[in-house]
Amino acid sequence: MRRFRSLSIVVSAIAVSALVGGFFGKSLLADDKVPDHYKAFTAALSAIESGYIDKIDSDRLVYGAVRGMLSTLDPHSSFFDPREYAQMRERQEGHYYGIGIQISAVDGDIIAQFVFEGSPAYKQGVRQGDVIANIAGEGTKGWNTDQAMKKLRGARGTPVQISLRRRGYAQVINVELVRDEITIPTVPAFFMIDATTGYVQLRDFGENTDRDLRRALQALAPKGMRRLLLDIRNNPGGPLDQAIKVVNEFMPRGKMIVYTRGRVSNSDQDYRATEEGQFTDIPIVVMANRSSASASEIVTGPCRITTARTSSAKRRSARRSCSPSTASAAARASHSPRRTTTPRAGGSSSGRGTPASTSTSRTRCATRTRTRRTTRAI
């Protein structure tokens, strides 16, 4: 009896498999053709791995190939490997452990481009423009920013010795810094220019930018602010939701801020002001330049623009009153699954990259600078 039962189970399994094959066989055969498109890629990868004179990291080859593919698309489609993505997220989260400076590599020197107020470097007198000539006994000439960052970052409470070259000083300046938690301010400065004009510098977009901006505006309002100068020069951008919340401060409830349209399911979304902004009636002048990108463009986009150009074609400032105009955003994907625009002028731009392991289901403005110089916060 057990034999017949086992035989019937096997027959049933074969019948089910036949039905599945009948229903889905055509689509499965179609899917089998997909790898044909990758034969050239896999053949090249295999040839390099087996025949190249030096041993090559396979990840480096694959990541390079992905970047090559994306370079055939628009300038906003890029790729983050896991390390680059971790650095981007760290900057957006706004805190890390280090000494509290932003560095760049210029002509073979590691330069302190910015010193965060209240940081260990700030307390020990490190200045903007100082050359970090030596770290922990090693000369830094010819280093890149990644090499310097690995030496300067570390656990909270641990010391690091650095030597500085400073213009006007014949000898190097030796400094010991104790690493601590560093908070990256997205609104580093706000003050009154005159009796009625407030100034706010929005240098970056992080996860708390809307709160930082609101705190600055609420501090200036009792001092007599009747108009605002919003400085977003050199702001590389950040999360889309933060750009929308910033614009919400200056727009009435229900006004369109930005919308997305794309081929992917659920990519069509409208983003409107969800709260009545507290500063909808004040005139605003927004200062932007070529390095104001991504989320910065979304902030300036929903504003009518009357541009006053300076003598340099690379700089511009614009007086804006908040109402929908052009904008651009970026999708958190290695390709461009959707375009982001505002309804008046129809300006749009495509997405920006992601790490290899992330999906395209969430939309974010990517952090993107338009300068070639690489900077690192350490």
Buried (B, 14 or more C-beta within 10 A) or exposed (E): EEEEEEEEEEEEEEEEEEEEEEEEEEEEEEEEEEEEEEEEEEEEBEEEEEEEEEEEEEEEBBBEBBBEBBEEBBEBBBBBBEEBBEBBEEBBEBEBBBBBBBBBBEEEBBBBBBBBEEBBBBBBEBBEBBBBBBBEEEEBEEBBBEBBBEBBBBEEEEEBEBBBBBEEEEEBBEBEBBBBEBBBBBBBEBEBEEEEBBBBBBBBBBBBBBBBBBEBBEBBBEEEBEEBBBBBBBBBBBBBBBBBBBBBBBBBEEBBBBBBEBEBEEBEEEBBBEEEBBBBEBEBBBBBBBBBBBBBBBBBBBBBBEEEEEEEEEEBBBBBBBBBBBBBBBBBBBBBBBBBBBEBBEBBBBBBBBBBEBEBEEBBBBBBBEEEEEBBBB
